[in-house]
Amino acid sequence: MKPKYSPMMMQYLSIKEENQDSIVMFRLGDFYEMFFDDAIMVSKELEIALTGKNAGAPERVPMCGVPFHSASGYIQKLVDNGHRVAIVEQLTEPGKRGIVERGVVQIITPGTIFDESLTNNKNNYIAALEEFDFTYTLAFCDITTGEFSVVNIEKKEKLLLNQLETMAVKEIVTLPNQIREFDDILSSPFAHDNYNEKYDKIFSKINDLKQIKTASLLLNYLLDTQKRELEHLQIIEEINNEDYVTMDLYTKKALELTSSAKSNDKYGSLFWLLDQTKTAMGSRMLKQWIERPLINQEQIEERLDIVEIFTNHFIQRESIKEILKDIYDLERLSSRIAFGNINARDLKWISSSLKVVPELKNQLLSLDEPLISALADHFTDLSHITNLIDQAIVDNPPLTVKEGNLIKEGFNEELDELRYIRDHGKQWLAQFEQNERDKTGIKGLKVGYNRVFGYYIEVTKGNLSLVKDEFNYTRKQSLSNAERFVTPELKEMESKLLSAQDKMIKLEYALFTEIRNYIKKDVHAIQDVAKIIAKIDVFQSLAMISSENSYVRPTFNHNKVFKVVDGRHGVIERVMAQGTYVSNDVNIDAANPVMLITGPNMGGKSTYMRTIALIALMGQIGCFVPCSEACIPIFDQIFTRIGASDDLISGQSTFMVEMLEANNALRFATENSLIIFDEIGRGTATFDGMAIAQAMIEYIAAKIKCITLFSTHYHELTFLEEKNLGIKNVHASASIENDDLVFLYRIKPGRSNKSYGVNVAKLAKLPDAVLNRANVLLEALEENNIEHHLSDDTLKEAPPVTVSVVEKYLEGIDPMALSPIDALSTLIELKKLNEK
């Protein structure tokens, strides 16, 4: 027999029944309470007290709770731990009869959580994913900014995972059971991808039915979880990956574009180097530019033109920088307006941010440059918003919006009248207290107030004999050392004061809501202003970095020429003592696009290769580059294999990971790509590794013919330069001084005679006995050195980069998901394809 619970607990259980996949935070007064299993789990995860509540049943119900005014931090922790949180609020005011109506007002998930502090500059993307015959289609939204985009991806899991990782997606929504191989990571199945005509406007730029369906799936999920209209969502933009440099996840990590390899945070990354933005919007936009460098030369040159203008105008740039410092995160503030969770302080931040826009516009126009003026002319006049906020909202408003003290005096006549009653009521109470003292002769008589008993007259026990019947005092409360009384006159004034106070608070909230709704109509205009500010912020940041570090504007060519004078690795240069970085030239041309790099460990080979890649990427982002002169090509793809590590989760060795990443480059690189291979083949036996390395170099030189940087310890491979294959030797130089190895960090033409491995071991202070034995063995091995020569026939027989129909078919099959019947059908189909 089920226990009989109280009406309140029955209300909770009814709501929990409909939200079994969520932790239900149930509003009771000033707390969010959790019950039963939710309470037991949450009390452990949040490390808060687990108590119990009498709820009509024989046993107390497990319960824990958090104060509603500080709940956001607790919710963030629960969401970070992978939970969904259903927020249940009181929908009606407590009355004398019946239970307060309650309902779910929002379901907070990893992809829909708002950062209350506005200090997080990162995007918080949620994605929807649908599978079609030949493509995956993804829709992305950052609900905190309103940004919404879609992209079609070739139906390959690696490309899909790369896109999800690039966007740092926090949550993925799919149709139930559609993509079985991802069921273990897709935490949010949702059943509806029907088109929502009410949001017709945001779909105005996309016509692809796949994209419309996937975006609709995401929109419907957001509407279902947020339980409100999402008027801040921006027009959906299509991401065309062909417009940007293609880089897989390994390449982005190896080049440390947005996070360092060591700490996995921003410090030490290209983003850290370039981010001198002053606004949160600018920082987010810069990160997007770094992750998606451009391919279109006209667009690149336009960005460089603007950076150059800012670089050449220091005074105006400094003025613009100072203005930008005063601008808050307008993207997220505008989202809060639409969401209905903005407070009065946020409105003041919007006002102060928008008020500096005219000054920013004037500074931009003073440059008298068409490209800059075009940006400035896009600013919309939003002075009606700033005027309203300044007229209505007090200068230092409280964070809460339902307790008054929000609206300025003189803004609303009715509110001013209520305040007059309140303020003069205080004077009346002071005069009443004095009158009562005079009448009774009790000097210590006090008039006070508490929420339970209202206003009262307090008389100490020692003066009770002075209280006479003709004073018309009625006893209200007894204390240990005093008695409290009321009079008809005091009760009448209490009614007036409390009525005025209550009306005042309700009226202030109503006025605040009107102001918020008025501004809500201009949410998209505020977002547009925020985008322009972000773009200006990125340009001034790139200009500032370029100017302060003596970067130069690159020129571009279509002749496969990569010429750099005094090239530097910007990040390493910044963390080193000034003047200690050793710069290097780069000279690559179409005749010799493959650079074979030899030299000692720690001699600068990897840094040199990364320098070339980062100079290319910085140029295609639209930034000046760290060198004295740069004439470089525009790359369509960048592939890297730098560093060695096992993929323990996938059960793959270092060598297997290396081969898979190398295969990606060999199969998909074009003659306009950049390949960087560092020490290919070192994960296996020496001769196997050498053979594979040589074969790869030959293949790239003969078939792909793209700019390639190939570092190796296999000095035997340097003879390939003599075969006129388009391969050029360079080496990281070093010298022996007083029997010690000295790294020069200079990349010089020609081959390196030795790798200095034993010398490096000496630097690591290995025992002398080990070093002496190593030298003896090294001499013996060098006497038996074998060079592997290449015949022209071998080169001609190199197979073309092709993928068979059977291979393509196999890529789309998951054997673990096939039933016996499906497996048989698949086998028959493969046999038919093979016979063709």
N, C-alpha and C positions, 0 to 999 in steps of 0.2 A: 504494500500500500504506500503510495507516494505521500510524503509529508505535506501538510497544508501550510503554505507560506502566507506572509502578510501581503496586502495588495501591492505595496511598493516592490517587494521581492518578486511577485508574480509579473509585475511590469518589467523588471530587469530580465527575468528568465525568458519572457516573450521576445525581447529585443535580442538577447544572446542567441536564441534559437535561429534567428534570421542572419546572424553574423558569427557563425561558428568558426570561421577562418580568421577571426580578428580578436584581439584583446579589447574588451568593452570597458571603456572609461565612463563611468556612470555618475553624472553630476548630482551631488547632494549638498546643497548649500554652497560653502566655500571650498569644497573638495571634489575631486574625481575619485570615486571609489571603485574597487574591483572586488569580485566575489568568487567563491568556489575555486576551481582549478586555476583560473586567471590570477586570482590573488596569491595562491601558493607559488606559482611560477614567477610572477612579477616581483613579489617580495624578495625572492632570491636574486633575481637579475638586477634589481635596483637597490638591493641591500636596504630595504625599509622594513618596518615592523609588520609582522603578520598578526592580526588580532581576530576578533570574532564579532558577529552581530546577531542579536536576537531578531529572528525573522519569522516567528510564528511556529517554527518546527521545534521538536524537542531539543535538538542540538543546535548550538550556535553555528552560523555560517562563516567560513573563513573569509576574511576581509583585509584589504590594505588600501591605502589611499595616498594621494599627493595633493597639495594645495593647487587650486585651479590657476592662480596667478603666477605660479612658477612651474607649470606642468610641461612647458615646451622642452626643457632640458631632459626631463624624464621620457617624454615621447620620443625625442631624438635618439636616446639610448636604446629604447625598445626597437625602433625602426632600424637602427644600425645593426641590431642583433637579428634582423630578418623578420620581424613581426609586422603585421598590419594592426593599426589601432583605430577602433571605431569610437568617435567622440559622441557621447549622448548628453544633450543639454536639456534644461528645463524650458519648455516651449510656452508655458503659461505662468503667470504670477501665482505664488502660493495663496490659497484662499482658505476660507473657514470650512468649506465643505468639499469633500472629494480629494482625490490624489492629484498631484501636479502632473500635467501632461509632459511626457518626455519623448524624445526621438533622436535618431542618429542624424547629426548635421554635417558630418564629414568622416570619411575613412582615409586615414593617413597611411601612405605606403612609402617604400624607399624612393620611388620616382615622383612623389607628389608632396614631399615635406618642404615646408618653408623654413628658411633660416631666419629666426626672429631678430638676430642682431644686425643683419645687413652687412656683416663684415666679411662674409665669404665671397670671394670674387669668382668662384668656380661655377660653371653651369651644372645643373642637376637634371640630366636627361632621363626621360622615360621613353621607351620605344615600343612600337607595335610591329610585329613580324608576320607576314603571310607568305606562303609558298605557292608558286604558280609553275606552269609547265617548264619554263626555261629560266626563270628568275626567282630570286628572293626579293620581296619589296619591304622596305623598312620605312616607318614614319617615326620621327623624333619630335619630342616637345619638351621644352623647359617651362614648366608651368609657373615658375617664379619670375620669368621674364616675358612669357607669351610667345617665344620663338617656336616656330613649327616648320618642319621640313620633311621631304620624302626623297627616297632614292631607290632606284632599281639596281640590283647586283646580280651578276652572272651566278648561276646556281652552283656555287662551290662553297663548301663550308668554311674553307680558309679565308676566302674573301669576305664572307659574312662575319666571321669572328673578328677579322681585322677592322671592319667598319664599326662593329659594336664596341671594340676596345678603343678605337680612335675617339669615339664620342663619349667614352667613359660612362656607358649606360648603367643606371642604377636599378632598372626594372624593365622587364620585357613582357608585353602582352601578346598573347596568341589566341587563335581560335582553339577550342578544346581538341586535343589529340591530333592536330594537323601536322605538327612537326615532331614526330616521336623521338628522334635522336636528340632533341633538346629538352625533352620533358623534365629532366632532372634539374635544369637551371632556370626554366621559365616558370616563375612563381605565380603568374597571374593569368590563368586562362579566362577568357571572356567570350561570350557567345554571340555578340551582335556587331556586324560590320555594315549595317544598313545606313544609307545616306541620310543625313540630317539636314533637311531643307532650311531649317532656322539659321544654320551656319553657312548658308550658301556663299556669302561674301569671301570667307577665308579659303574657299576652294576655287576662286576665280582664276588662278594662274595654272592650274593643273587639269589636264584632259585625259590622262592615262587612267583607264578604269582600274588597273591594278593599284595605282597610287591612291585613287579615290577610295577604294575599298579599305586599304590598309590605314589610311588617315582617318577614315570613318570609324574603324575599329578602335583606334586610339582615342579619338574624340568621345565616342560613346562610353568608353571605360572611364575617362576623366570626368565626364558628366555624372556617371553613376557613383563614383567614389567621392566627388566633391560636393554633390547635392546642391548645386547652385549654377547659375548661368556663368559662362566663362567669356565675358565680353572683351577681355584683354588679349585673347588669342590673336596672333598676327596672321596675315595672309600666308598660306602655305607656300614655301619656296621649294623648288626642285633642285636637289644637289646633282649636278652632272659631273661624275668623277673624271670624265675625259677633259674637263677644264683645268684639272689640277695634277700636280706631280703624283704619280702612284708610288707609294712606299708601303711595304708591309709592316706588320707590328715589330718584327725583329729589327728592321732598319731604323725605325723611329726610336727604338730603345737603344740601339747601338750608337746612334748619333746623338743621343741624349737631347732630343728636341724640346720636350716639355718637363722631363724629370731626369735626374741623374741616375746612372746605373747603380751607384753604390747605395745611396740612401733612399732612392725612389721618391725624392721630393724635389721641389723646384730649384733649390740651390745647386749651382753647377751645371744647369741646363742652358740651352740657347734661349729659352723663354726667360730665365733669370737674367741673362745678359741683356736682353733687349727690352725688358719690361721696366721702363721708367714712366709708365702711365700714372696719372693722378686720379683716375676714376675707376670704379669697379667695371663699368661698361667697357672702357677702353682696354682694360686688362683681359677681359673675356674675348674681345674682338681680336686682340693681338695673338692670343693663343690659337684662335681659329685660323688666322693667317699663317702662323707657323706650321700648323698641322696640314694646311692645304695651300702650298705654294702654287703660284699661277704658271700656266704654260703659254698663254696668249701674250705675245711681246708688247702689243699696244697697251694692254692693261698694266703690264709690268712697268713700262716706260712712264705711264701716267702717274703711277704711285711714286716712282723715282723722281719725277718732275716736282711733285708736291713736297717730298722729303728734301729735295735740293732747295726749294724756296724757303722752307723753314730753317734749313741749315745756314742759308746765307743771310738770315734776318734774326740775329741773336736777340736784340732788344724786344722785338715783337714776340718772339718765341718765349722769352722769359715771362713777359706779361701774360701771354696765353696760359702758360704753365701755372702761374699764380691764380688765375681765374678758375682753372680746372680744379684746383685744390678745394675750392668752396662748393663743388657740385657733388651731391649725394647720388646714390644708386637709383636714378630715375626709372630705369627699367623695372626694378623690383618694387619700387614705391608705386608705380602706376599699376602693377599687378595687384598690389594690396588694395588699391582703390576699388578695382573691379571685383576683387574677392570679398570686399566688405570687412576686412580685418585691419584696416588702417586706423591709426590713432591720431590724436591732435598734434603730437610731436612730429609724426611723419608728414602731416600737412605743412607744418612750418618748414620742414626740410625741403619739401617740394617747392614751396614759395621761395626760399632762399636760393635754391638751385636755379630756378627759372628766372629769378631777378637778375642774375649775372649774365644771362644769355645775350641781352642787347650789348653789353660791354664786350663780350666775346666776339659778337658779330662785327662790332666796330673795329676791333683789333685785326680781324681777318680782312676786312675791306680795306684797311689802311695799307695792306701789303700791295694792293693794286695789281693783283695777279688774277687772270681769268679763271684758272682752276680753283683757286682759293675762294674767289667771289662766288663761284657756282655753288660751293659748299655752303657759304654763309647765306646765300639767297634762299636756301631750303629751310631756314629757321622760320617757324610759325610764331606769330605774335600771340603769346599766351598771357598777356598782362592782366586780362580779366580774371584769370585764376589767382595770380599773385595778389591783385587788389582785394579780391574777396577774402582770401585767407588772412591777409594783413588786417583787414577791417574787422574780421569776425573772431579770430583765434587769439587768445592771450599769448604773451611773449614766451612764457615758460609753462606750458600746459602739463598736466599730469599724464601718466601713461594710460590710465584707465579713462574710459569715455562715458561711464554711467554713474559717476559720482560727482559731477559738476565741476565748476572752476575752469571751464573750457572757453566760454564765450566772453568777448570784451564788453565792457560797459558802453552803452550807446548803440549797440548793433541791433537790439530788439527791445521795443518799448515795453512789452508785457514782462519780459525778463527783468528789465530795470525796475519796474514797479514791485515785483516780488522781492528783489534784492533790497528795495527801500524798506519793505515791511520787515525783512530779516535784520537789516542793520539797525533800524530804529527799535526793533524788538529787543536788541541787546541793550540799547540805552534804557528802554523801559524796564527791563529786568534789573539793571543796576539801580535805577531810581526806586523801583518796588522794594528791593532789598534794603535800601537806606530807610525808606518809609516804615518798613516793618520793624527795623531796629529801633527807630525813634518811637514807634507806637508801643512796642513791648518792653523797651528798655534793655533788650538782650543785645549786647555789643557784638557777641560772637555769632549771631544769627547769619546763616548763609543760604543763598538760593543756588541750587545746582540742578543737574540733569543727568539721567541715565536712560538707556534705551528701553529698559523694562518698565520703569515707573514714570518716565517723563520728567517734567519739572517738579521740584519739591522745595520746601523750606526745612532746613536742618537745624535742630536745637539740641545742644548737648544735654546729657542727663542732669548735670548740675544746675541747668537753667529751666528745667521743665516746670518748676513751681511758678515761673513768671508767665506761663501760657494760660490765658484766661478764656472763658467760654465766649465772651463777647468778641474775641478776635476771629471767631468762626473758622478755627483751624480743624481740619479733619485728618486724623492719624492715617498715614499711608504705609509706613515701614518702620520696624524697630531694629536698631543696631545695638551692638554691645555697649556703646558709649554715647549713643544719640538716638533721637527720634526724628522721623521725617513726616512733614505735614503738607497738605495742600489747602488752597482756599478757592472759592468760586472764581474770584478775579484772576488768580494764577492759572486755573484750568482753561479759562476763556482765552487768555493770551497764548497758552500752550497750543491750543487748537489752531489759532491763527498762524503761529510761527511754524509749527510742524507742517501745516497745510502748504504754507508758502515754500518751505524748504523742499518738500516732496514735489510740488509743482515745478519748482525751479530746476531741480535735477532732471525731471522728465522733459521739461521744455529745452534745456540745454542739449540733451541727447537728441531730441527731435531736430533742433536747429543744426547740430553737427551732422546728422544723417542727411538733411537737405543739402548741406554744403558738399558732403561727400558724393551724393548722387549728381549734383550739378557738375562737379569736376569729372565724374565718371564718363560723361558724354565726350570728354576730350582725352580719354585714355590713349587712343591711337595717335593723337597729335603729340602727346607727351612722349610716347614711344619713338615717334619719328625724330623728335628733337634729341632724344637720348642716343639714337643711332648716329646722328651727325656729330654729336659731342664725342662719342666713342671713336669715330673715324679721325677726328681732329686730334684726339688724345694719342692715338696710335702713331699718327704722322709726327707729332712733336716728340714722342718718345724715340722713334727711329732717328729723327734728325738730331736729337740731343746725344744719343749714343754715337752716331756717326761723327758728329762734330767733336765731341770730347775725346774720342779715341783715334782721330785722324783716319777715319775710313774714307774710301773713295767710291765714286759712282762707277759701277761696272758698265762696260759696253758689251753688246751681244753680237754673235756671229752665227751663221748657219753652215760653217765650213769645218766643224768639228775641231776647232782650235780652242785650247784652254791655256791661255797665257796669263800668268800672275807674277807680279814682281813684289818681293818682300811680303809674301803671304803669311798670315798669322792665324792661329786658332784663337778666336775672340775670347772664349771663356777662360782658357788657360792663361792667356795674356793678362786678363783682368785679375786673376787671383795671385799671379806672380808679382814679385817686387818690380817696380817700374824700371824699365830699361834692361831687364835680364832675359826677356824672351828672344830666342833666336829665330828670325824670320827665314823663309825659304822661297825660292822662285819655283814656278811650275811652267813647263813648256811641253805641251802635248799638241800634236797636229794630226791631220787625217792620214798622213803617211805612216805614222807610228802611234796609233791610238792606245796600244796596250803598254803600260809601264810596269816593268818587273822590278820590284824593290827588294834589295837584299841589305844585310847589315845586322849589327848585334841587337839582342834583346835590350829594351830600354833605350835604344838609340834614337827613337823618334819616328819610326816607320808608321805606326798606327796613328800617331798624332798628325803626321803629314797627310795621310789619307783622309782622316776626318776633317782636316783643315780644308782640303779641296771640296769635299762634300758640303761643308757648312758655308763656304764662300758661294758655291752654286745655289744653295737653298736660300741664303740671305738675299742674294740678287733677285731670285724669283719671287721672294716675298715682297720685294720692293724696297729693300734696305741697301744702304751703302755697305761696302765689304771691307774687311780688315786687310789691307795691303796698300801698296803705292800705285799699282796699276792693275787693271783686270779687264781682259777681253775673253769672254767665256761663252759657251754654247747654252742653249736652253734645253734642259733635259726633260723627257717625258716620264721617265721612271728612274728610281734609284734603288739598287739592290746592294745589300751588304752582307758579309759574313765576317764579323769581327768578334774576337773573343771565343772562348770555348767553355761550354757548360753542358752537363747532362740534363735531359728533360726527364726527371725522375717520375713525375706524375704519369707521363705517357709511356714510361718504360723504355725510353730511347737513349742510347749512348751519345756521348759527345760527337763521335764520328757520324752516327746516323743523323743527328740534328744538323750537322755540318753539311752532309750530302743532300738532305731535304731542302735546306735553304739555298745551296748552290744550284740545285735542280730548278728551283723557282726562277732563278736568274737566267739560267741557260735556256729554259723553255720560253720565257716570256719577254726577255729583253729585246729591244730594237736597236738599230744603229744610232738612235738618239738617246739611248739610256746611259746611265752611269753604273758601273759594277765595281764594287770594292770587296776584294777577297783578301783576308788576312790569314796567312799560314794555313791555307787549305791543305788537307792531307796529313796533318800532324797527329790526328787521332788514331792512326793505324800504323802498321809496320812501315819502316822507312821506305823500302822499295815500292810497296803498294801505294803509299802516300805520294811518292815522287812521280810514279806513273800516272796517277789520277790528276795530280797538279799539272803535269806536262800536257796531258790530254785536254784538260779544260782550257789551258792557255791557247793551245792550237785551235781548238774549236771556236773560242771567242774571236781570235784573230782572223780566222778563215771565214767563219759563217756569220757572226753577229756584227763584228767590226765596230763595236761601240767603244767609247773611252772606258778603259779598265785599269784599275790600280790593283796589282797583284803582288803582295809581299810574301816572301818565302825564305826559309832557311836552307832550301835545296839549292845550293850554289851551282850544282851541276846544270840547272835549268837556264843559267845565264847564257849558254851557248846559243839559245834560240834566237838571240838578236842577230846572229850571223846569217840566219836563214832567210832574211828579207821577208818576214811574215807580218811586219808592222809592229814588232815588239822592240821596246827600248829599255836598256838597263839603267837604273840609277841605284844609289846605295846611301844608306845612313852612315856617315863617316864617324870614325873613332880613332884614337891613337893610344899608344902605350908610352907612358911617361913614368920613368923610375919603376918599371915593372908593374905599374898600375894602369888600369883601363880608364881612359878619359873620353866621355861622350861629347862630341862636338855639336850634335843636333843639326848638322848641315846635311841636306840631301844633295849629293853630287852626281854628275854623269858617270856611267860605267858600273861595272860589277864590283861587289865586295869580295875580297880574297878569303875572308873567314868570318865566322859568326861570333867569335869571341866568347863562346859559351863558357869555357873554363875560366876566363877572366871575370865574367859576371859571377860565376860561382865563388871566385875569390872575394869579390865585393860583398857577397853574402856571408863571408867568413866561415866557409866550410873548413874542416880540419885539413892541415897541410898534407897528411898522408893520402887523403882522398884526392886532393888537387894534383899531387905528384903522380899518383897512379892514373888519373884522368889524362894528364899530358902524355904519358907513355902510350896509353891506348889510342889517343887521338892521332899521334904520329903514325902508329901502325895502320890505322884505318885510312889515313890520308894517302899512304903509299899504295893502297889497293883501290883508290878512287876510280869509279867507272862513270864515264859520261854516256848518256843515252841520246844517240843521235837520231835525227828525224829524217825520213825519206819523203820525197814529194808525193809518192804514191799513197803513203799513209794519210797525208793531208787530204788528197783528192777523195779518199774513200770515207771521209767523215760524213756520217749520215745527216740529212737535213732535219731541222726541228719540226717534226710532224707529230700529230696525235691521231691515232687510228680511231675509226668509228667505234670499235669494240672498247677501246680505252675510255672514250668519252661516255659510252653507255655505262661502263663499270663505275665511273666516278660518281654517278648518281644513285648507286645501290648500296644499301646497308645490309650486309648478309645476316647480321644478328637480328634484323627485324623481319626477315622473310619466313613465311610459313613453308612447310614442305611442298605444298602445291605451287606457291609463288616461286620457290626455288627452281622447281622443274620447269615452269613457264619461262623463267629468266634464262635458264640454260638453253632451252630451245631457241629463244630469241637471239642469244649470243651466237649460237651455231649458224643461224640464218645470216646474221651480220658478217660473220667471218667468211662465209661462202661467197658473199658479194665482193 
